[in-house]
Amino acid sequence: MIASKVKFAASFYAIMSISFWGISFVSTKAVLDKLDPYTLLVLRFGIGALFLLVLLVLKRYPLNIPLKYIPHLIVLGILGVFIHQVIQATALLTINASAAGWIISFSPVFTVILSVFFCMKR
């Protein structure tokens, strides 16, 4: 009985995640008529950071990050999140949301190709 509840919860969270990710292209395109991409990203990251902070406080989860990992987290945050979001928002100024969705859906394919290229043993 517990396993089915866990499976249902995991499926529910996966559907929510996919739905929010899919809606982000359309909502970003709609908001770009009113705000520039950088203002939108500051608001988006601010809301996300506030939400995660509230979640940490409510769950009383200790946030113990060793100082040696901070530079890595900053680089990963800039490359993996910020630059991706800037490119997406800037691209949505000129293309429609469905085209952006199709392009970004090919990122796993490009990841595999790049990983084969960069991880080949010489």
PEKAFEN-V539334 format. One record per residue. N is the residue number from 0. SS is DSSP state (2 for helix, 1 for strand, 0 for the rest). Layout:
n->N ss->SS
n->N ss->SS
//
This chain:
n->0 ss->0
n->1 ss->2
n->2 ss->2
n->3 ss->2
n->4 ss->2
n->5 ss->2
n->6 ss->2
n->7 ss->2
n->8 ss->2
n->9 ss->2
n->10 ss->2
n->11 ss->2
n->12 ss->2
n->13 ss->2
n->14 ss->2
n->15 ss->2
n->16 ss->2
n->17 ss->2
n->18 ss->2
n->19 ss->2
n->20 ss->2
n->21 ss->2
n->22 ss->2
n->23 ss->2
n->24 ss->2
n->25 ss->2
n->26 ss->2
n->27 ss->2
n->28 ss->2
n->29 ss->2
n->30 ss->2
n->31 ss->0
n->32 ss->0
n->33 ss->0
n->34 ss->0
n->35 ss->0
n->36 ss->2
n->37 ss->2
n->38 ss->2
n->39 ss->2
n->40 ss->2
n->41 ss->2
n->42 ss->2
n->43 ss->2
n->44 ss->2
n->45 ss->2
n->46 ss->2
n->47 ss->2
n->48 ss->2
n->49 ss->2
n->50 ss->2
n->51 ss->2
n->52 ss->2
n->53 ss->2
n->54 ss->2
n->55 ss->2
n->56 ss->2
n->57 ss->2
n->58 ss->2
n->59 ss->0
n->60 ss->0
n->61 ss->0
n->62 ss->0
n->63 ss->0
n->64 ss->0
n->65 ss->0
n->66 ss->2
n->67 ss->2
n->68 ss->2
n->69 ss->2
n->70 ss->2
n->71 ss->2
n->72 ss->2
n->73 ss->2
n->74 ss->2
n->75 ss->2
n->76 ss->2
n->77 ss->2
n->78 ss->2
n->79 ss->2
n->80 ss->2
n->81 ss->2
n->82 ss->2
n->83 ss->2
n->84 ss->2
n->85 ss->2
n->86 ss->2
n->87 ss->2
n->88 ss->2
n->89 ss->2
n->90 ss->2
n->91 ss->0
n->92 ss->0
n->93 ss->0
n->94 ss->0
n->95 ss->0
n->96 ss->2
n->97 ss->2
n->98 ss->2
n->99 ss->2
n->100 ss->2
n->101 ss->2
n->102 ss->2
n->103 ss->2
n->104 ss->2
n->105 ss->0
n->106 ss->2
n->107 ss->2
n->108 ss->2
n->109 ss->2
n->110 ss->2
n->111 ss->2
n->112 ss->2
n->113 ss->2
n->114 ss->2
n->115 ss->2
n->116 ss->2
n->117 ss->2
n->118 ss->0
n->119 ss->0
n->120 ss->0
n->121 ss->0
//
